[in-house]
Amino acid sequence: MNATDLDLQVPDASWSVVPREATAERWDAFASELEAGYAAGRGAFGDEQRMALRVMLDEVRAQVAPDDALTLLFRPYAVPVTAVVHVRVAAIAEGDDVAAGLRHALTPDLPLAIPPVVEDVTAAGLGAGRRSTFVAAAPDAAGHPVGGISYAFAADGFAVHVLTSPTRPTVLGLLEEQLEQIVQTLRILPSDG
């Protein structure tokens, strides 16, 4: 499934859809769009900020996973934080244990500090699902704790998984409400074929 099979709304003031398999020109255009947004919110955008933006975008680009239908970047222009969110969609085959697959999707493949908090949720375009918040056992490279938020749904013959990359809790606190709103807008588009 590719990104054209999904519909979702992201708040432009703090989110961007990351280009997938983009040409160098498209990636440069994406960087220029972000630079303009940051400059509008903070004034002058010098060489030091431009270099920091390029380093950040290289890190973001490295997090785009092959199985992402969409990759989102949380980047509020007024606050110097970022987070990557993956949106994955897979067809459910006949005989698949959907409940087990969704349970597995809710927990990342990394050691956890404590058991995740899992709760039932409902999204307008996907129906009933589950949401998990977790704290990783290992800190990030700077020694800060990291955690994440994960959603899993089964809708219209597809498993839909929305998850943050491991991120500092303060950033998760900033993005949590907006991510919930994005998940509420997510829906699978009818196939043309």
Secondary structure, DSSP 8 states (H G I E B T S, - for coil): --GGGEE----TTTEEE--SS--HHHHHHHHHHHHHHHHHHHS---HHHHHHHHHHHHHHHHH--TT-SEEEEE--TTSS--EEEEEEEEE--TT--HHHHHHHHHS-SS-BSS--EEEEEEETTTEEEEEEEEEBSS--TTS---EEEEEEEEETTEEEEEEE-SB-HHHHHHHHHHHHHHHHH-EE-----
